[in-house]
Amino acid sequence: MSESKVIDARDTFCPGPLMELITYMKQANVGDTLELLSTDKGTASDVPEWINKVGHEMISSEKIDEVWHIKVRKAK
């Protein structure tokens, strides 16, 4: 059964949000969904770039009230 986890990295700065996502991704099982919350503007480009490089699946990326909500599924 896949799980879903929220990673609250608001008010941290690059590369903090990406590093937190990487840490949790290493602990996650294939098929798990992680949602990263970030107020760092670099997150919107850093995370998709990393996801494409390592081969996970980008589910969604949207900014709501100055907070990026980026959902990623572990693919391998």
N, C-alpha and C positions, 0 to 999 in steps of 0.2 A: 504494500500500500504506500503510495507516495504521500509525502507530507508537504506542508506549506509553512514557511517561516518568514517573519518580518524582521529585518535588520534595521534598527534605528541608528543611522549615522548622521542625523541632523546636527548642525553646529560643529562639525568636524571639517577639516580642510584637506584638499588633495595632498597626498594620495590616500588619506584615511578612509573615505567611503569605499574605494575600490579594494583596499587591503582588507577591510572588514568582510566585504563580499567574498573575496578569495578565501579567507579563513573559513567562513561558513560553508562555502562551496566544497572545500576539501572534506568537510565532515558530513556533507549531505549524501544521500543515495541517488543513484540514477533515477530520474523521473520526478525528484523533489522540486518544488517551486520555491524560490526565494524572492522576497520583495525588499528592495533596498530603498530606504527613505533618506534623502540627502538634500541639504540646502546649498551644497557646493556646486557652482555652475559648471565646473569642469567634469562633473560626474556624467552629465548628459552625453558627452563625447567619449570620455575615458572608458566607461563600462561597455558600451556597444563595441568599441574597438577591441577590448580584451575578450569579450564573448566571441567575436568573429575569429580571433586569433586562436583561441583554445577549443572552439567547436561546441559551445553550449547553445541553447536556444533562447533568443530574445522574445518574450511574450508581449510586453508592452512597456512604453515609456511615456509618462505624461507629467506635466508640472501642474500642481494644484496648490494655490496659495503659497507660492515661493518654495514649495517642497517638491523635489523630483520623486516620483514613484516609479521605480524600474523593476519589472518582474522578469525573472530569468528561470528557465528550467534546466536542470543538470542533465546533459545529454550523454555523458560518458564517464 
